[in-house]
Amino acid sequence: MAEREPIRRRAAAFNENAWCRAVPGGTGTAVLALSSREAPDSQRLQNALHKLQNSHPVLKSRLHVSPTSSTFSFVTSPDPFVRITTFGAPETVRILKDQNAPENRSISPLQILLEHELNENGPWRDLCCYGSDAAADMFFATLYEVGSGKWVAVFRLHVAACDRTTAVSLLEELLVLMSSAEDPSPIVLTGEKWEMGVGMEDLVPHKLVKKPLLARGLDMLSYSINSLRLTNLKFKDVKSSRRSQVARLQINQNQTHKLLSACKSREIKLSSLLVAAGLLAAHASGGHAFHRHQRKYGIITLIDCRPFLDPPLSSHHFGFYHSAILNSYTVRGGEDLWELAKKTSTTLEAYKNSNKHFSDMSDLNFLMCRAIDNPSLTASSAMRTSLMTVFEDTVVDNSRRMQEEINVEDYMGCASVHGIGPSIAVFDTVRDGRLDCIFVYPAPLHSREQMEALIDSMEALLVKG
């Protein structure tokens, strides 16, 4: 008989702790939602999820918080425990009706349920109220029957356990487990035995994070002052309670191919082009486009640090291993899209070459926690840290055939932002040659009509090239 794995506990690292602080306020609930043309095999799905938990200890961890010190820790169970919650058609219809405001009537059940789950942070929000023995799961699975034989499967995770790379790998591995022969063998990972052993900070080469105390103080002062000079997307409602909503931009294969080819010839990444389009669209929406009113906007780029750690980690090493770079860009209106994209790309590369994504990591985490504790430090107490947040690298997904094997029609994945965060978080994927962007924004701070107009403007800029 195999020896039973012991229960393991470790304190959250500083980067993870910042996200544990953010999630109760509404930012950092990661959701992957898949629509299916027929009822999934729930037992097979349950077995697949248990195999994923056994391969990735972070998925079978629970989050603990000390009520006295407000510090977080992860306790990893020796056994997989996720259980699928199922909502039949009548219950799902009630949820869809509750979420389906007049402006949502053109939105698919997949998107409505995605938004519903993005705003389900109760287990983590209320954790501090339960006492010293309380714990909250990091991983939840739910099936919704939406009628006409169709279902939506939703996986909700705490972002401290699931950055974007983790979500992409989780989908890849889940598709393999669900589409392979009966009783597929568990996925084996080279780093599995210590996946929850240390936080990202402990894996960063020391020379990359070392910064003199004076330099750290000056950088934090600079970030604080510059944040006061940044222009925000127009706020619609700063008083009402907020929730995360989603908008979607899809571009056909032909146009996507043109964009990718143009990016390659100019040696820039697609994320820089999306930033440029977002800057120009946001500037125009403020009425500045034709008056040459100069405005400065903040852009946060999230960088997957796995390849740069010591030892390097694979994309199938689950957890949160992203860091952020904050840049500001001045826009007058009328700039050439590609010239602005090249400027954003060059600026980001210069910051990366200076190791800003490591040396400034603790500074940005500290300032984020300060804003969580003191919303009045942000404009209109809206807790907006930037205009946009983007990922440096675009996800490329060519798994359509495998998805069709298990009757998956569509999927959407993103994370909530209605606590501390940007006005727009961009989750971009090239799916079978088509650009598919998910935009998450805080509502009613920004309205669906406002965001759809902004995205239409971005699309026009991208298609025009």
N, C-alpha and C positions, 0 to 999 in steps of 0.2 A: 504494500500500500504506500502510495506517495506521501511524503511528509507534508502536512498541512502548512500552508503559508501563514506566517504570523501577521497579526495586525500591526500596521506601521503608521507612525505619526511624524509629521514634521511641520515646523512653523512656516507660514507663508513668507516667501522672500519679499523684498521691498516692492518689486514690480507687481507681483501677485497681490500683495496687500493693498496696493493702490486700487486695483480692480475690485477687490473685495469691499473696499470703501465705496466704490462707484455704483456697484450693482444695486444695492438697496434703493438708491435714488432714481434708478431707471436706465442706467447705461451699462451695457455689458451682458445682456441676456442674448445668447447666441441661439439661432433657430435655423434648422434645416427642414423644409417642408416638401414632400413629394406627393403628387397626385397620381392616382392609379385608376385604370379603367375597370378594374374588378377588385373584389375583396382580397386583400393579401392573406397569405397563409400565416395566421397569427402565431401558431406554435413554431413554425420555421423562423419567423421573425424574432420571436423570443429567444430561440436557441442562438441565432446569429448575434443578437445583442449581448448575450452572455459570453459568447466567444470573443466579441470585441472587448468586453470588460476584462476578460482574463488576459488578453493580449496587451491591454493598455490599462495599467493599474489606476491611472488618473480617473478613468471612467467609473471605477468602483470606489471612489473616495467620497467622503462626506466632509462638509465644511463645518468646523467648530469655531466659535468665537468666545473669548474670555470676557465676561461681563464687567470685570474689574479693570482690565488693561486694554480692552477693545482690540486685542491682537487675534489674528486668525491662524488656524492651523488646519492641515488636511489629515484625515484619518482614513487609511486605505484598508478596506475589508479584505479578508482572504477569499471571500466568496462573491460571485456576481449576484446582484440583487435587483437590478432594474426590472420593473413590472410594467407591462403595457396597459395603459388606461384606454378603454374603448367607449366612444360615444356613438350610440345608434342614431338613426336618421332623425327621430323627433328631437333628441337633445341637440344634435348638430344644427337643425333648423332654427332652434331657439337662439343658439349662439350667433348664427349668421344674421338673424333678424336684429339681435341686440347690437351687433356691430355695423349693420347696414344702414347708415345714415343716408339721407337723400343724395349726397355727393358721391356715395360709394356704389351706386346701382350698376355701374358699368364694370365693376371689379369682380374678378373671378372668385369662387369659393376658396381656391388655393391661396390667393393673396389675402382675403379676409381672415382666414384661419392663421396665416402667417402673422398678420398684425395682432390678432388676438393673443397668440403665444408670445410675441415680443413683449407684451405688456403684462405677462404672468410672472412676476418676480416675487410673489408672496413668500415662498419658503425662505428666500434669502433676505427679503426686506424685514421680516419679522423675527429673524434669528436672534437678535440681541434681546428680544423680549422673553425668550423661553428659559433663561437660566443657564447655569454652567454646564449642564449635561445635555443641552440641546445640540442637535446637528441637522444639517440640511444636505440632501443628496445634490450631487453636481450634474446629474444626468436624468432626464425624464423622457418617456416615449408615450405618444398618444395616437390613437387611430380615430378618425372621424368618418362616419358614413354620410356622404353628401347627397345621396339619391341617384337614381338612374344607374345603379350598380357601381357608382364611382366612390372612391375613398381617398382620403388624404392622411398620410402618415407624417407625424411631426416629431422631431427630436429637438429637445430644448436643453441647453447646457450653460453652465456658468462659464463666463469668458476666461476666468483664471485657469480653467481646465481645457479651454477650446479656443485657440486663435483661429485665424482664417485657414492656415495651412492644415491644422488639425481637422477642421470641418471638411475640407476637400478630401483629405485622406480617409476620414470616416466614411464619406459617401463612397469612395472607391472600394474600400474594404467591405462595406455593407453590400454593394452590388455583387462583388465576387462571392460572398457568403450566400446571398439569396439566389444567385443564378447558377451556382455550381452543383455538382452531384449531391445526392442525399448524404447528410452527415459530413460536410466538408471538414477537413482537418483544421485546427486552429492556426491562425496566422502567427508566425514566429518572427519576433523582432530582435535584432542584435543587441539593442540597448534596453530591452524590456525589463530586466531585473532591477534597473535603477531609474526607471522613467520618472518616478516620483521622489527620487533621492535628493535632488538639489534644485534650487531655483536658478533662473537664467544668470543672475548676477555672479553666482559661484562658478560659472563656466566661461565667463568673459575673460580673456587674457588681461592680466592686471595692468599692463602697460597701456591698454586702450581706454581704461576708465580713470586712470590716475590724473588728477587735476589739482593744482595748488589751491589752497583755501581762498586766497584773494581772488583768483580767477573764477572760482565757483561763485563767490559772492557777487562779482561784477556781472557774470552771465545771468544770474537770477534777477538782478536789478534790471538788466537790459531786457530780459523777457517780460518782466512786470510792466516796465514803462512802455515798451513797444505794443503790448497787448491793449493798452489804453488808446492807442492811435489807430487801431484796426477798424475798418468799416465792416459792419454786419449787414447781412441780408435783412431787409425790412421786416420788423416784428409785427405780426398781426394782432396777437393777444398775449400780453405778458402776465396776466393775472390768473387765468384759468389753469387748473391742473393739466398736466401734459401726458401725452402718450406718444409712442413711436408709430409713425405711418410710413407707407412705402409707395414709391412710384417706380415705373419700369421704362427703360429705353431699350429697344431692340432694333438692330440694323441688319439688313439682309447680307447674304454672303458676298455679293459683288461689291457693295460699298465697304464692307468690312475688309475684304481683300485689298482694296485700294488704300484704305487707311493704314493697314499693317505694312503694306509695301512702301508707302510714303514714310512711315516711321522708320522702317529699316534703312531706307536710303539716306535719311537724315541722322541716323544713329541716335534716335531718341526712343523712349519707351511709350507705350500707349497711355500710360498713366499721366505722363507730361502733357500729352495732347488733350486728355480729359480735363486736366487742371486748367489749361489755357482756355478751353471752351467754356468751362464753368466760370472762370474769372470774367471773360467777356460778356457772358450771358447775365451774370449777377450785376456787373457794372451797368449794363444797358437797362436792367430792370429797375435800377435806382434812378433812372432819368438822367444819367450822366453821359450817355454814349456820344451825344452830338454836341456837347458843350465843353468838352475837354476838361471836365472837372477831374482833378487828380484824386484818386482814392487808393488807400493801401489795404490789402486783404491778406489774411493769414491762411496758410495751407499747411496741414499736417500730413506727412507721408509716413506710413507704417512700413517698416522694413523687417522681413523675416531674417532673424539673426542666426538661425540654425547653422548655416555653412561657415560662419565666422567664429563659432564657439570652440572651446578646447575641452574635450574633443568635439569635433563637428557632429551635428545631429542630422539624421535623415528626416525627410518630410513626414515619415510615419512615426516620428517620436512625438506623442501627443502632449499637449500642455500649452502654455502661453510663452512664446519665444520671439515676440515682436518688440521692436523699440520704435520711437517716434523721432522725426525731425520736423521742427517748426520753422517754416520760411515765410517771409512776407514779400508781397509783390505789389508794385505800384502800377495802376492801370489808369490810363487817360481816356480810353475809348478810341476805337478806330484802328487799334493795333492789328497787324497781320497775325492770323491764328498760328501759323507755323513758326513765325519768329518768336512769338510769346512762348510757344511750347518748347522751343530750343532754349530760351532763356531759363525757363523753369527747370529743364533737364540739366543744364550746365550748373545752375545754382545748387541743385540737389546733389549732383556728383561732387561738387567742391566740398559740401558739408560732409558727405560720406567719406571722402578721402581724408578729411580732418578727424574722422572717427567721432563726429558729433552724435551719431546714433548710440554710441556707448558712453562718451564722456559727459553728455548732458542728460542721460537717462534718469538719474536720481533727481536732478534739478526739475525736470518736467513733471515727474511723479509727485514731487513735493508740492509744486505749484498747483497741480490738479487737486491734490488733497486739500490744500488751502482754499481753493475755490469751492470745493464741496462743503467745507465747514463754514465758509463765508461767501454766499452767493452774491452779496452786495459788492464784492470786488469785481464783478463782471458787469457789463453794460446792461442796464435795466434789470439787474439780478437774474438775467436769463440763462446764465451759466454756459454761454457759447464761447468756446475756446478758439474757434477758427471759422472761416467760411466753409471750407471743405476738408474732409479727411479722405485720402485715397491710399491704396496699397501700391507699393512700388512696382510689383510684378503682377501682371494679369494672369488669371487662371485660364488654362487651356484645357477644355474637356471634350474628348472625342469618344465618350462612352455611350452614345445613343443606342447602338445595337444591343449592348448589355442591358440598358434600361428597358428597351422594348421586350427583351426576353422575360422580364418580370412585370410587364404591363405598366411601367412608369411612363406617363404622358409628359409630365413637366415637373420641374422642381425650382425652388427659390431658396436662397440661403443668405443670411445677413445677421446683424446684431442691433440691439436697441440703442438709442442715443438721446432719450428725452430727459436724462439727468444731465450730468456734465458732458459736454461734447460739442461737435460742430453743428452748423446749420444743415449740412448735407454730408452724409457718409456714403461713399461710393463703393459698391462691391461689383467689380467688372469681371466678366467671363467671356471667353470666346468659345462658344458651344457649337461644335461641328461647323466651324467656319463663320458663325454669326456672332456679332457683338451683342451681349446681353448684360445690361447694367441694372443693378438694383440700387435705388437711392432711398436712404432712410433719413427721416427728418422728424423733428419734434413738433407735434400739433397740440393745440392750435397756435403755438408760437408762430408757426408758418402754416398756411392753409394748403389744402390739396390743390386748389385752383392755382395758387401762387407757384407751387412746385411744378405742376404740369406745364405751366407757361415757361418756366425757367428751362425745363428739360426739352420742351419743343424748340426753344431758342438754341440750346446746345446741339440738338440734333441737326438743325438747319446749318449751323456752323460746320459740323463734322461732315455732313453730306456734301456741302459746298466745297469743303477742303480749303 
